[in-house]
Every structure is written in structure tokens, then in C-alpha cells.
Amino acid sequence: MGLEHIKALFEPRSVAVVGASREPWKTGHIILKNIVEAGFKGKIYPINPKATEILGLTVYPSVSKVPDDIDMMVVVVPARIVPRIMEEAGEKGVKAAVIISGGFAETGPEGAKLQEEVVKIARKYGIRFVGPNCQGVNNPHNGLCASWPLIKKAGPLAIISQSGTVAATFEIWAEREGIGISKMVALGNRADITEVDILEYLGEDSNTKAIGMYIESVSHGKRFLEVAQEVTKRKPIIVLKSGRTAAGARAVASHTGSLAGEYRIYLAAFKKAGVIPVDSIEELYDVTKGLALLPKPKGNRVLIITSSGGSGIISTDYSELLGLKVTSLASETAEELRKVLPSYCIVRNPLDLTGDATAERYDVTLGRVIKDPNVDIVLTIFGDPIPDANNVVEKYYNKGKTIVPVYLGGGDVEEKEKALMHSKGIPVFPTPERGVKVVRALYEYTLHLEKVRRRSLS
């Protein structure tokens, strides 16, 4: 079946919502409403034998009664009914499904038996499905929010998650910052479609620039490694792996019925494939955002420019701890800066422009350091309310150095400037530590790409 049926999951021409409800608080109503409000351009078919109209849409009593073809269906009915729904869908020719319903393998032996029945029916008819026990899928690029909450902002970040809440959090942050997502899938029990299937699809997706993953286990280790090695040649994969401790592994088993495996084995596999591991949801989002949008550095020599002395020191410590080189300015750069900056500015690394810094002072500084042969990465920290910071960063962004903006302590001005930078496709980070972690991940991925390039030439 290849990627055709995975494509039908994210890019259907028609969607049926089985279990669509008239009750606003029910999941079947929320998902139908989100698909409508997200602006899905294809046909939408609510399925409910006890209704004739929901949200202005004609309701059909069953999938079989829909007069047209159905590419994808979302199933929100009690678990015991799902096998019958899948039989109907198979006879109808449905290509893909999302089974939101819980009550399967995650509940014990009886649920596992029911799940096996669903898998058997799906394979009989060639239906590929996500779930069960999941939070659905989203593709803002075509208005398909078959999930919750309603997320409409289209962008370059993809998220594959075994937790619906982790996926939703990632989406919310991306929308709130005006960056947006390309695709989201919350996998649930992974009875059929796995993270590897989605990874393979996203590797070919032109709207996806970086892929974030929250996983509790990997379904097919060898295939994961093969697919990840191919995908990371073109775009970065960032993974938050849980179940790293004995207690965490037990929690994984009760959450989605998975076996977590030893973390050191995962780390070795990630390193081989060029996958970037992270330690928190926050870091998963930051690094995916950064690697999607930041230009690749030529090396690991970092210069820190700041208006906040404390932030500069924190950045220096973090850079050193994470194996980055806190570089020295070239002597000619330092001489030029001493001529154009106030005498009380500290011209070394970190380069402290002090608390009365303006956008103009950053402009003058970046204009010099952008030519410095000793510098690869410029961590540019705005530690005060500095209007017009966005224009200064844009002026020097992707002009030979990797500029990584951090903005904190700036109140309303900070929020406005960050929004403007994000609208221009420039990622901003809210603390020095988070910015430095992204720098480290970006450098790691750059090293991986260089290894891939050398292998291809040998």
C-alpha cells in the first residue's frame, strides 16, 4: 500500500465522522466542529443513526449510506461497535481511519482481543488506521483538524506523539507563537500505523521542515533506524523518549500497552541515525522550531551579545557545559567595536552592551561581528525592552553567521518583537539556557549532515 493510504489520512478529499454528536461537549461533536471550523475544503459526512443534521451538514445513518466515496473516517463510538464500523468502511472502500475510541489493548486482555479483531478487519480490506485510543490527526495546510483543540496555523513543524496531550501542547505553542505546524498525529495504541509509517511520509512532505517526536517505545526498531537514517539526510528528527527509568517503563506499559526498552540502546540508535534526543516537552518544541528555521552554522564557536550581564554569564556557562566553544573576538573586530561603542560597554565574550542598549547599538555590533572569522554562531540576547530588535536581527539573519535570538525581561515590547520575528520566520527563545540548547542541537545536526556528505563522496 506504500504511502498512498498514509497520504489519505492527512490529505483526504472526503471525511466521515462516525459518532458525530449533536451534544456540544461530546468528542464526536468537537471533532466534527473542528474539521468544519479549520476550513476543510473536502466533503464532510457526519454519521449518526439518530440525527438528520448537525452543524448544518446532512447526517447519514451509516457509512454505507453515504452516496459518495470516503477517503478517511474518524471513529468516535464505543469500542464494541468499532469492528462493525470497520467492516462497513471496508465494504465502502475507505482508505484510512482514525480510531479515537478507547477500550482496547490499554485496558487489558479483553480489550486486546477486541483490538486484534479490528486489525484483522482492517487488513482484510486494506484500511490503514491510527489508534485506537488516540487524539487524532491535524493538517492545517488543508484544514483537517480531526482532533482537539482547534489548531489552524499552518507552518513547518511536524509532531508525532504517543501522547495526545504532548501533541496538543506542541501545537498550541506553535500556534501561539505564529509559527504553526505542518502535520500532527497522536498515535495511541499503534495497532496499525506506527511512528515509522508517519516518519516515512513526513520525510517526503514538502511542508515539513523538522519533525518532533514523543515516543514511549519504537514498534519496529530496524525499520525505524533505516527510515530515520534516510529522513535525517533531508530534515532533522528530534525525539523525546520517555520510559527511561524502571518506574517510567512501568507507566509506559499502563499508558499504551508498550514496552519501553533500555534507554541506552535508544540513544545508540539515535546517534547512528542522526536523530537529536531531548529531555523535556519544552526542549522538544524549542529544538524542532530552531532546527526548522535557523541556518546551519559552519562551526561551534559562539559569540554572546547581550544587554543583560547575568544572561551573558548564564549563556557562557551553558555553552561551555554543552561542549560549545565560547570564542574570542578577532583583534580587529574588538578594535572597531571599541571605536563605535560607549566606553562602558564590555568588548569581549560575552559582549555586554549594558542595560541602556538600543536596537541601533545591536545593529552597530552585529555589523562588525558578522565579518569576524573567529565567530560561527551569534547568540543575540535582548535583555530589556528594546524596540525594533526584530528589524536588526532580520538585517543580519542568514548573512554568513547563525544568529540565534533570545529575548527576555522586555515586557510588552518583548512580546511584540518576538511576534514580529516569528512572523518573519526567525525563531526566538525565552531564556539563555533554552537558546544554548538549541545551538548545541543545531551544531550536532550540522555535524551529522557533514558526515552524510562525506560518506556520499567516498
C-alpha positions in Angstrom: 0.0 0.0 0.0 3.0 2.3 0.3 2.4 5.9 1.3 -0.9 6.2 -0.6 -3.1 5.3 2.4 -1.0 7.4 4.8 -1.5 10.3 2.4 -5.3 9.7 2.5 -5.0 10.1 6.3 -3.6 13.6 6.1 -4.8 14.8 2.7 -8.2 13.3 2.1 -10.8 14.6 -0.3 -13.6 13.5 1.9 -14.0 12.7 5.6 -16.7 10.8 7.6 -17.1 11.4 11.3 -18.7 8.2 12.7 -20.2 9.0 16.0 -20.8 12.7 15.2 -22.9 14.1 18.0 -25.4 17.0 18.5 -24.2 17.4 22.1 -21.5 20.2 22.1 -19.5 18.6 24.9 -19.1 15.2 23.3 -15.9 14.3 21.4 -17.9 13.4 18.3 -19.3 16.9 18.1 -16.0 18.6 19.0 -14.1 16.8 16.2 -16.8 17.5 13.6 -16.9 21.2 14.6 -13.1 21.4 14.5 -12.9 20.0 10.9 -15.6 22.5 9.8 -14.0 25.5 11.6 -10.5 24.6 10.4 -11.7 25.2 6.9 -11.5 21.7 5.4 -12.2 22.1 1.7 -13.3 18.5 1.0 -16.6 16.8 1.7 -17.7 16.1 5.3 -20.1 13.4 6.2 -21.4 13.1 9.8 -22.5 9.6 10.7 -25.2 9.1 13.3 -28.4 7.0 13.0 -30.3 9.2 15.4 -29.8 12.6 13.7 -30.5 14.2 10.4 -28.5 17.4 10.6 -25.5 18.6 12.7 -23.8 22.0 12.2 -25.7 22.5 9.0 -24.4 19.2 7.5 -26.6 16.3 6.3 -26.2 13.4 8.6 -26.2 9.8 7.3 -27.2 6.7 9.4 -24.2 4.7 8.4 -21.0 4.8 6.3 -22.7 2.6 3.7 -25.5 5.1 3.2 -23.1 7.9 2.1 -23.7 8.4 -1.6 -20.1 9.3 -2.5 -16.6 7.8 -1.9 -15.0 8.3 1.5 -11.2 8.7 1.7 -10.9 8.8 5.5 -13.1 8.3 8.5 -12.8 9.4 12.2 -14.4 6.8 14.6 -15.8 8.1 17.9 -18.1 5.3 19.1 -17.9 2.7 21.9 -15.1 0.1 21.4 -17.5 -2.8 21.0 -19.1 -1.2 17.9 -15.8 -0.4 16.2 -15.4 -3.8 14.4 -18.8 -3.4 12.7 -17.9 0.1 11.7 -14.6 -1.1 10.2 -16.5 -3.8 8.2 -18.8 -1.2 6.7 -15.9 1.0 5.9 -14.0 -1.8 4.2 -17.0 -2.6 2.0 -17.4 1.1 1.3 -13.7 1.4 0.1 -12.5 3.7 2.9 -8.7 4.1 2.6 -7.7 5.4 6.1 -9.2 5.8 9.5 -8.6 7.4 12.9 -10.0 5.4 15.8 -10.4 7.9 18.7 -12.3 5.3 20.8 -10.6 3.8 23.9 -11.3 0.5 25.5 -8.8 -1.7 23.6 -5.3 -3.1 24.5 -4.6 -0.4 27.0 -7.4 -1.9 29.2 -6.2 -5.5 29.4 -6.8 -8.9 27.7 -10.4 -8.4 26.6 -9.5 -5.0 25.1 -6.5 -6.5 23.4 -8.7 -9.2 21.8 -11.1 -6.6 20.5 -8.1 -4.6 19.1 -6.9 -7.7 17.3 -10.3 -8.1 15.7 -10.2 -4.5 14.4 -6.7 -5.1 13.0 -7.8 -8.3 11.2 -10.8 -6.5 9.6 -8.6 -3.5 8.6 -6.0 -5.8 6.9 -8.8 -7.7 5.1 -9.9 -4.6 3.4 -6.6 -2.7 3.2 -7.6 0.1 5.6 -4.7 1.9 7.3 -5.6 3.4 10.7 -4.3 5.5 13.5 -5.1 4.4 17.1 -7.2 3.2 18.8 -7.2 5.2 22.0 -5.8 8.3 20.3 -6.3 12.1 19.8 -6.4 12.1 16.1 -4.6 14.0 13.3 -4.2 17.5 12.0 -3.0 19.0 8.8 -3.6 22.8 8.9 -2.3 23.1 5.3 -5.6 21.6 4.1 -7.8 22.5 7.1 -8.1 19.0 8.5 -8.2 19.3 12.3 -9.6 15.8 13.1 -8.5 16.3 16.7 -8.7 18.8 19.6 -8.1 21.6 20.4 -8.8 23.5 17.2 -5.4 24.4 15.7 -5.4 26.3 12.4 -2.0 27.9 12.0 -0.1 26.2 9.2 3.7 26.1 9.4 6.9 24.0 9.1 6.9 21.9 12.3 5.6 18.3 12.5 4.8 16.4 15.7 4.4 12.6 16.0 3.3 11.7 19.5 2.2 8.7 21.6 0.5 11.2 23.9 -2.4 13.4 22.8 -1.6 16.0 25.4 2.1 16.3 24.3 1.0 16.7 20.7 -1.7 19.3 21.7 0.8 21.2 23.8 3.3 21.3 20.9 0.6 22.6 18.5 -0.7 25.2 20.9 2.8 26.6 21.4 3.5 26.7 17.7 0.2 28.5 17.0 0.6 30.9 19.9 4.0 31.9 18.5 2.6 32.3 15.0 4.9 29.6 13.6 2.4 26.8 13.0 2.6 23.1 12.3 2.7 21.0 9.1 1.2 17.8 10.5 0.2 16.3 13.9 -0.6 12.8 14.7 -1.3 11.3 18.2 -0.7 7.6 17.7 -2.4 6.0 20.7 -2.0 2.2 20.8 -0.4 2.0 17.3 -2.3 -1.2 16.4 -1.7 -0.4 12.7 0.0 2.8 11.7 3.2 3.4 13.7 5.6 6.3 14.2 7.8 4.7 11.4 5.0 4.9 8.8 4.4 8.6 9.7 8.1 9.3 9.7 8.4 7.9 6.2 5.5 10.1 5.0 6.8 13.2 6.6 10.2 12.7 5.0 8.6 13.3 1.7 6.3 16.1 2.8 7.3 19.4 1.4 5.5 21.4 4.1 7.6 19.8 6.9 11.0 21.2 7.7 11.6 19.5 11.0 10.0 16.5 12.8 9.4 16.4 16.6 8.6 13.0 18.2 7.4 12.0 21.6 7.7 8.2 21.9 7.4 5.7 24.7 8.8 2.8 22.5 9.6 2.0 18.9 7.4 -0.6 17.1 9.9 -1.9 14.6 13.5 -1.0 15.7 15.3 -2.0 12.5 12.8 -0.2 10.2 12.9 2.9 12.4 16.6 3.1 12.1 16.5 2.6 8.3 13.8 5.2 7.8 15.3 7.7 10.2 18.7 7.5 8.5 17.1 8.4 5.2 14.9 11.2 6.6 17.7 12.9 8.5 19.6 13.4 5.3 16.9 15.9 4.3 15.4 17.2 7.5 16.0 16.9 11.3 14.3 14.5 13.6 14.1 15.4 17.3 12.9 12.8 19.8 11.7 12.9 23.4 11.8 9.3 24.7 10.1 8.5 27.9 10.2 5.3 30.0 13.9 5.9 30.7 13.7 4.6 34.3 12.1 1.4 35.7 9.2 3.4 37.1 8.8 5.2 33.8 8.8 1.9 31.9 6.0 0.6 34.1 4.0 3.8 33.4 4.5 3.3 29.7 3.1 -0.2 29.8 -0.1 1.0 31.5 -0.5 4.0 29.2 -0.4 2.5 25.7 0.5 -1.2 26.4 4.0 -0.7 25.1 7.4 -2.0 26.3 9.7 0.9 26.8 13.1 -0.8 26.3 16.5 0.3 27.6 17.3 4.0 27.0 21.0 3.5 26.3 20.0 1.3 23.3 17.7 4.0 22.0 20.5 6.6 22.4 22.9 4.5 20.4 20.3 4.1 17.6 19.5 7.8 17.6 23.2 8.7 17.3 23.6 6.2 14.4 20.6 7.7 12.6 21.4 11.3 13.2 18.4 11.8 15.5 18.6 14.5 18.1 17.4 13.3 21.6 16.0 15.9 24.1 14.9 15.8 27.7 11.6 17.7 28.0 8.5 18.8 26.1 9.8 22.3 26.2 13.1 21.3 24.7 11.3 19.1 22.1 9.4 22.2 20.9 12.4 24.6 21.1 14.8 22.3 19.1 12.2 21.4 16.5 11.4 25.1 16.0 15.1 26.1 15.9 16.2 23.3 13.5 13.3 24.0 11.1 14.2 27.7 10.9 17.8 28.5 11.8 20.6 28.5 9.2 23.2 25.8 9.8 26.4 27.0 11.5 29.9 26.5 10.0 31.3 25.5 13.4 30.7 25.6 17.1 32.4 28.9 18.0 29.8 31.0 19.8 29.8 34.8 20.5 27.3 36.0 23.0 25.9 39.6 22.6 23.7 40.8 25.5 22.3 43.8 27.3 22.0 41.7 30.4 25.2 40.8 32.2 23.6 37.9 34.1 22.1 36.4 31.0 25.6 36.6 29.3 27.2 34.7 32.2 24.5 32.0 32.2 24.9 31.6 28.4 28.7 31.3 28.8 28.3 28.6 31.5 25.7 26.7 29.4 27.7 26.9 26.2 30.8 25.5 27.9 28.8 22.8 29.7 27.3 21.6 26.4 30.6 21.5 24.6 30.4 24.7 22.5 33.4 27.0 22.2 33.0 30.4 23.7 35.2 32.1 21.2 37.4 35.3 21.4 36.8 38.2 19.1 39.4 38.8 16.4 41.6 41.7 17.5 40.5 43.9 14.5 36.8 43.3 15.4 37.4 44.3 19.1 39.3 47.5 18.0 36.4 48.5 15.6 33.8 47.9 18.3 35.7 50.0 20.9 35.7 52.9 18.5 31.9 52.8 17.9 30.5 51.6 21.3 30.3 53.6 24.5 33.4 53.2 26.7 31.4 51.4 29.4 30.4 48.5 27.1 32.4 45.3 27.7 34.0 44.3 24.5 34.9 40.6 25.0 32.8 37.4 25.0 30.1 37.8 26.4 29.9 41.2 24.7 27.9 43.3 27.1 26.1 46.2 25.6 24.7 47.1 29.0 21.2 47.9 30.2 20.8 51.1 28.1 21.4 49.2 24.9 19.2 50.2 21.9 18.5 48.5 18.6 21.0 50.8 17.0 23.7 49.6 19.3 22.9 46.0 18.4 23.0 47.0 14.7 26.4 48.6 15.0 27.7 45.5 16.9 26.2 42.9 14.6 27.5 44.8 11.6 31.1 44.2 12.9 30.9 40.7 14.3 29.1 39.3 11.3 32.5 39.6 9.5 34.6 38.2 12.3 36.5 35.0 11.2 36.5 33.7 14.8 32.7 33.5 15.0 30.3 30.9 13.7 27.2 31.5 15.9 25.9 34.7 17.5 23.7 34.2 20.5 22.0 37.6 20.5 20.3 38.3 23.8 17.9 41.2 24.2 17.6 41.5 28.0 15.5 44.7 28.2 12.6 46.4 26.3 14.4 47.0 23.0 12.0 48.2 20.3 13.0 47.4 16.7 15.0 44.4 17.7 13.2 42.3 15.0 14.5 44.5 12.2 18.1 44.4 13.4 18.0 40.6 13.6 16.4 40.3 10.1 19.0 42.6 8.6 21.8 40.2 9.6 19.9 36.9 9.6 21.4 34.2 7.4 24.2 36.5 6.2 27.1 34.1 6.8 26.6 33.6 10.6 24.0 31.7 12.5 22.2 34.3 14.6 20.1 32.9 17.5 17.9 35.5 19.2 16.9 35.3 22.8 14.5 37.8 24.3 13.6 38.2 28.0 12.8 40.8 30.5 11.2 43.1 27.9 7.5 43.0 28.9 5.1 44.2 26.2 7.9 45.3 23.9 9.4 41.8 24.1 6.1 40.1 23.2 5.6 42.4 20.2 9.2 42.0 19.0 9.1 38.2 19.4 5.8 38.0 17.4 7.4 40.1 14.6 10.4 37.9 14.4 8.3 34.7 14.3 6.2 36.3 11.6 9.4 36.6 9.6 10.4 33.0 10.1 13.1 33.9 12.7 12.8 31.7 15.9 13.2 33.4 19.2 13.9 31.7 22.6 12.8 33.0 26.0 15.8 32.1 28.1 19.6 31.8 27.6 19.6 28.2 28.6 16.9 27.3 26.0 18.7 29.2 23.3 22.0 27.5 24.0 20.4 24.0 24.0 19.1 24.8 20.5 22.5 26.0 19.4 24.0 22.7 20.6 21.3 20.6 18.8 21.8 22.6 15.6 25.5 22.1 15.7 25.0 18.3 16.3 22.7 18.1 13.3 25.1 20.1 11.1 27.9 17.6 12.0 25.6 14.7 11.0 24.9 16.3 7.6 28.6 16.8 7.1 29.2 13.0 7.9 26.5 12.1 5.4 28.1 14.4 2.8 31.5 12.8 3.3 30.1 9.3 3.1 28.4 10.1 -0.2 31.7 11.3 -1.7 33.7 8.3 -0.6 
